[in-house]
Amino acid sequence: MALWLLMSGLYEPLIIGFGVASVLVVVLVAKRMDAVDGDHLDIRLKPIKTAQYIVWLLVEIAKANWTVTKIVLSPGMEMRQHLFSVRYTQRSDLGQVIFANSITLTPGTISVEVEPGHFLVHALAYSAHDHIALADMDRRVTAIEAMGAA
C-alpha cells in the first residue's frame, strides 16, 4: 500500500480510506481461507543461493530469447520441436514448482506435465544440449533448497 501511495501521489482521504479498507478485506479473506483449508507452504530457501539463481536464470532467459528470436525471424531456420522427459531432484514441492516455472520462463521451452520424478517438457528448438542445460538448472534449483525442506 505504501509503494502504491508513493508511486501514485494521490493522498486524498477518500483514496487512502479505500486503500486501507481493501487491505483489510484482503487480510480477512486470506485468514478465513487459511482457517478453512489449513494448507501451509513452508518456504525454506537459502537466500544468497536463491539470489544467485535468479541472476543466473535471467541470463539464461536472455540467451534463450536470442535463440527464439533467430527462429522467429529466420524462416529458413529449422525448428526441431520435441517432447522429452526431464528428471528432477528437488525434495520439496516449492523446489519442484521453481524448477518447472524456470523451464517455462525460459523462452522456447515449457513444462507440459508433471509426473512423479520427472517433467514432460516441450522444446521449440530441441538439441542434445537441452538435457545437459536442464540437468544444470535442476542442480541449481536443488542447491537453493534449505536442508530440512520436505
Backbone torsions as a table, in degrees:
resi	resn	phi	psi	omega
1	MET	NA	-40.7	179.8
2	ALA	-63.5	-41.0	178.5
3	LEU	-62.3	-43.2	178.9
4	TRP	-61.0	-44.4	179.0
5	LEU	-59.3	-45.7	-179.4
6	LEU	-63.7	-41.1	-176.3
7	MET	-79.2	-31.0	-177.7
8	SER	-82.6	-34.9	-177.5
9	GLY	74.3	12.0	179.7
10	LEU	-96.3	108.0	-176.6
11	TYR	-115.3	32.3	179.2
12	GLU	-79.3	141.3	-177.1
13	PRO	-55.3	-39.3	-179.7
14	LEU	-63.9	-45.1	-179.7
15	ILE	-64.3	-44.9	178.8
16	ILE	-63.2	-40.1	177.3
17	GLY	-61.8	-44.7	176.9
18	PHE	-61.9	-38.7	179.0
19	GLY	-63.6	-46.5	179.0
20	VAL	-62.7	-43.8	179.3
21	ALA	-62.6	-40.3	179.4
22	SER	-63.9	-44.0	179.1
23	VAL	-62.0	-43.7	179.9
24	LEU	-63.3	-42.0	178.7
25	VAL	-62.7	-43.5	180.0
26	VAL	-63.6	-43.0	179.3
27	VAL	-63.2	-44.2	179.9
28	LEU	-64.9	-43.1	178.7
29	VAL	-63.3	-43.1	-180.0
30	ALA	-63.4	-41.9	178.2
31	LYS	-63.7	-42.2	-179.6
32	ARG	-65.3	-41.9	178.2
33	MET	-62.5	-40.4	-179.8
34	ASP	-66.3	-35.7	179.7
35	ALA	-68.8	-30.0	-177.0
36	VAL	-76.4	-49.5	-174.6
37	ASP	-99.9	-22.2	177.5
38	GLY	62.6	16.8	-179.2
39	ASP	-82.3	120.5	-178.5
40	HIS	-121.9	149.4	176.2
41	LEU	-121.7	115.7	175.7
42	ASP	-80.8	122.5	178.7
43	ILE	-97.4	100.8	-179.3
44	ARG	-118.7	88.8	178.9
45	LEU	-125.5	151.0	175.7
46	LYS	-81.5	115.1	-172.9
47	PRO	-58.9	-44.7	-177.2
48	ILE	-69.6	-44.7	177.9
49	LYS	-63.4	-35.7	178.6
50	THR	-65.6	-43.1	177.6
51	ALA	-62.4	-42.6	178.0
52	GLN	-63.0	-39.9	179.2
53	TYR	-63.9	-42.0	-179.7
54	ILE	-61.7	-43.3	178.0
55	VAL	-62.1	-46.8	178.6
56	TRP	-59.3	-43.7	-179.1
57	LEU	-63.0	-41.0	178.9
58	LEU	-61.6	-38.7	176.5
59	VAL	-65.0	-43.6	179.0
60	GLU	-63.5	-38.1	177.7
61	ILE	-63.4	-41.7	179.1
62	ALA	-63.5	-43.7	179.2
63	LYS	-64.1	-42.6	179.9
64	ALA	-67.3	-34.5	176.0
65	ASN	-58.8	-43.1	-179.7
66	TRP	-62.4	-42.7	179.0
67	THR	-62.8	-46.4	-179.9
68	VAL	-65.2	-38.4	178.0
69	THR	-60.8	-42.9	178.2
70	LYS	-62.7	-38.8	179.3
71	ILE	-64.7	-45.7	-176.5
72	VAL	-67.2	-40.6	-175.3
73	LEU	-85.6	-12.0	179.9
74	SER	-112.1	96.2	-177.3
75	PRO	-62.5	-23.2	180.0
76	GLY	-83.7	-10.4	-178.5
77	MET	-72.7	133.2	-176.1
78	GLU	-78.9	126.7	173.9
79	MET	-91.2	130.9	179.3
80	ARG	-117.4	73.6	180.0
81	GLN	-67.8	142.2	-176.4
82	HIS	-158.9	140.5	171.2
83	LEU	-102.1	130.5	180.0
84	PHE	-148.1	162.6	-177.6
85	SER	-95.8	138.7	177.9
86	VAL	-126.1	123.3	178.4
87	ARG	-76.8	147.8	174.6
88	TYR	-121.9	152.2	-177.5
89	THR	-119.2	8.0	-178.9
90	GLN	-68.7	142.3	-178.8
91	ARG	-91.0	-22.7	-175.6
92	SER	-110.4	157.4	174.7
93	ASP	-60.9	-40.0	179.2
94	LEU	-60.5	-43.1	178.1
95	GLY	-61.4	-41.2	178.7
96	GLN	-65.6	-38.8	178.1
97	VAL	-65.2	-42.8	179.0
98	ILE	-61.4	-43.4	-179.7
99	PHE	-65.0	-48.3	-179.5
100	ALA	-61.8	-42.6	179.4
101	ASN	-69.5	-32.5	176.6
102	SER	-64.4	-40.1	176.5
103	ILE	-61.5	-46.4	-177.4
104	THR	-69.1	-34.5	178.3
105	LEU	-67.9	-26.5	-179.8
106	THR	-75.9	117.5	-177.2
107	PRO	-56.0	137.7	178.2
108	GLY	95.2	-8.7	177.5
109	THR	-131.6	150.9	177.6
110	ILE	-149.2	137.6	174.3
111	SER	-79.3	117.8	-174.2
112	VAL	-94.7	-39.9	-173.1
113	GLU	-149.5	146.9	177.7
114	VAL	-112.4	127.5	174.7
115	GLU	-126.4	158.4	177.4
116	PRO	-57.4	119.2	176.7
117	GLY	91.2	-13.7	-179.9
118	HIS	-157.3	161.2	173.9
119	PHE	-112.8	148.7	169.8
120	LEU	-94.6	124.0	-173.9
121	VAL	-120.4	139.5	173.2
122	HIS	-106.4	130.6	177.2
123	ALA	-117.0	137.3	179.2
124	LEU	-75.7	-41.3	-179.5
125	ALA	-126.3	76.7	-174.1
126	TYR	-69.4	140.2	171.2
127	SER	-145.4	166.0	179.4
128	ALA	-63.4	-24.5	179.3
129	HIS	-67.5	-21.5	-178.7
130	ASP	-58.3	-40.2	179.6
131	HIS	-63.6	-40.5	179.9
132	ILE	-66.5	-44.8	-179.0
133	ALA	-64.2	-41.6	-179.5
134	LEU	-73.3	-30.7	174.3
135	ALA	-66.2	-37.8	176.6
136	ASP	-65.1	-43.0	178.0
137	MET	-62.6	-43.0	177.8
138	ASP	-58.8	-45.1	179.8
139	ARG	-61.6	-41.9	-179.3
140	ARG	-67.5	-39.9	178.5
141	VAL	-66.9	-42.0	178.0
142	THR	-60.7	-35.2	-179.2
143	ALA	-68.2	-23.1	-179.8
144	ILE	-84.0	-13.9	178.4
145	GLU	-71.3	132.5	176.3
146	ALA	-77.1	152.3	179.2
147	MET	-62.4	146.1	179.2
148	GLY	90.5	-2.3	177.2
149	ALA	-70.1	136.0	-179.3
150	ALA	-126.6	NA	NA
